[in-house]
Amino acid sequence: MWILYALLAAVFASLTAIFAKVGIENVNSDLAVAIRTAIVLVMAWGIVLFTGKHHEISQITQRSWTFLALSGFATGFSWLFFYKAIQIGEVSKVVPIDKLSVVFTMILAFVILGEKADIKTIIGGVCIAAGTLVLALK
């Protein structure tokens, strides 16, 4: 089931880039991110309230709060830089570079989370990095 969710995430991420590029025409990229974030905030809390999961807030540990906050800051910076990049660059060039995050995430998962780096994962990461370089070069 995780593969289906991952594929859906990829589809919606691609739509995000296309919709954003059209939407930020003549709009400051920081303002565009703020608008997007407000919509995500309302949508996410709507789902939490609809599913009744808001009662679980008191069970969240300090450690989880800290890392969720750090994740939120990282997301915010990622979105701000992404929107600025697509505002001044071509989406077809920006998105592959942005997706180097896959390679960075793999490396961090090995180093910080202690996940195993098997040969398939390493070859896949190298291919992603090489493909990004090919697409980014003019």
C-alpha positions as CSV (number, residue, x, y, z in Angstrom):
1,M,0.0,0.0,0.0
2,W,2.9,2.4,0.6
3,I,3.8,2.2,-3.1
4,L,0.4,3.5,-4.0
5,Y,0.7,6.4,-1.6
6,A,4.3,7.1,-2.9
7,L,3.0,7.2,-6.5
8,L,0.1,9.5,-5.5
9,A,2.6,11.8,-3.7
10,A,4.7,11.9,-6.9
11,V,1.7,12.7,-9.1
12,F,0.5,15.5,-6.8
13,A,4.1,16.8,-6.4
14,S,4.3,17.1,-10.2
15,L,0.9,18.9,-10.3
16,T,2.2,21.2,-7.5
17,A,5.1,22.4,-9.6
18,I,2.9,23.0,-12.7
19,F,0.1,24.8,-10.9
20,A,2.7,26.9,-8.9
21,K,4.5,28.0,-12.1
22,V,1.2,29.2,-13.6
23,G,0.0,30.7,-10.3
24,I,3.1,32.7,-9.5
25,E,3.0,34.7,-12.7
26,N,3.1,38.4,-11.5
27,V,3.0,37.3,-7.8
28,N,5.9,37.5,-5.3
29,S,7.2,34.0,-4.7
30,D,7.2,34.5,-0.9
31,L,3.6,35.6,-1.0
32,A,2.7,32.6,-3.2
33,V,4.3,30.3,-0.6
34,A,2.3,31.9,2.2
35,I,-1.0,31.4,0.2
36,R,-0.1,27.8,-0.5
37,T,0.9,27.2,3.1
38,A,-2.4,28.6,4.4
39,I,-4.4,26.3,2.1
40,V,-2.3,23.3,3.1
41,L,-2.8,24.2,6.8
42,V,-6.6,24.4,6.4
43,M,-6.7,21.2,4.4
44,A,-4.5,19.3,6.9
45,W,-6.4,20.4,10.0
46,G,-9.7,19.7,8.2
47,I,-8.6,16.1,7.7
48,V,-7.4,15.8,11.3
49,L,-10.6,17.1,12.7
50,F,-12.8,15.1,10.3
51,T,-11.0,11.9,11.3
52,G,-11.1,12.7,15.0
53,K,-7.3,12.5,15.3
54,H,-7.0,15.9,17.0
55,H,-7.5,14.1,20.4
56,E,-4.1,12.5,20.0
57,I,-2.2,15.9,20.3
58,S,-1.7,15.4,24.1
59,Q,0.1,12.1,23.4
60,I,2.9,13.7,21.3
61,T,6.2,13.6,23.1
62,Q,8.6,16.5,23.4
63,R,11.1,14.8,21.1
64,S,8.4,14.3,18.4
65,W,7.3,18.0,18.8
66,T,10.9,19.1,18.3
67,F,11.5,17.0,15.2
68,L,8.1,17.9,13.7
69,A,8.9,21.5,14.2
70,L,12.3,21.1,12.5
71,S,10.6,19.3,9.7
72,G,8.2,22.2,9.4
73,F,11.0,24.7,9.1
74,A,12.8,22.5,6.6
75,T,9.6,22.3,4.5
76,G,9.1,26.0,4.7
77,F,12.6,26.8,3.5
78,S,12.3,24.1,0.8
79,W,9.0,25.7,-0.5
80,L,10.4,29.2,-0.4
81,F,13.5,28.3,-2.4
82,F,11.5,26.1,-4.8
83,Y,9.0,28.8,-5.6
84,K,11.8,31.4,-6.1
85,A,13.6,28.9,-8.4
86,I,10.5,28.1,-10.5
87,Q,9.6,31.8,-10.7
88,I,12.9,32.7,-12.4
89,G,13.7,29.3,-14.0
90,E,12.2,26.7,-16.1
91,V,10.1,24.1,-14.2
92,S,11.6,21.3,-16.3
93,K,15.1,22.3,-15.2
94,V,14.3,23.3,-11.6
95,V,12.3,20.1,-10.6
96,P,15.0,17.6,-11.4
97,I,17.5,19.6,-9.3
98,D,15.0,19.8,-6.5
99,K,14.6,16.1,-6.7
100,L,18.2,15.7,-5.8
101,S,16.6,15.7,-2.4
102,V,16.0,12.0,-3.1
103,V,19.8,11.4,-3.1
104,F,20.4,13.7,-0.2
105,T,17.6,11.9,1.8
106,M,19.2,8.5,1.0
107,I,22.6,9.6,2.2
108,L,21.1,11.1,5.4
109,A,19.0,7.9,6.0
110,F,22.2,5.9,5.8
111,V,24.2,8.3,8.1
112,I,21.6,9.5,10.6
113,L,19.0,6.8,10.6
114,G,21.4,3.9,10.2
115,E,19.5,2.4,7.2
116,K,21.4,-0.2,5.2
117,A,23.0,1.0,1.9
118,D,22.7,-2.0,-0.4
119,I,24.1,-2.0,-4.0
120,K,20.7,-1.4,-5.6
121,T,20.1,1.7,-3.5
122,I,23.5,3.1,-4.2
123,I,23.2,2.4,-8.0
124,G,19.8,4.0,-8.0
125,G,21.1,7.1,-6.2
126,V,24.0,7.4,-8.6
127,C,21.6,7.1,-11.5
128,I,19.3,9.8,-10.1
129,A,22.3,12.1,-9.5
130,A,23.6,11.5,-13.0
131,G,20.2,12.1,-14.6
132,T,19.8,15.3,-12.7
133,L,23.2,16.5,-13.9
134,V,22.2,15.7,-17.5
135,L,18.9,17.5,-17.3
136,A,20.4,20.5,-15.5
137,L,23.2,21.1,-18.0
138,K,22.4,23.5,-20.8
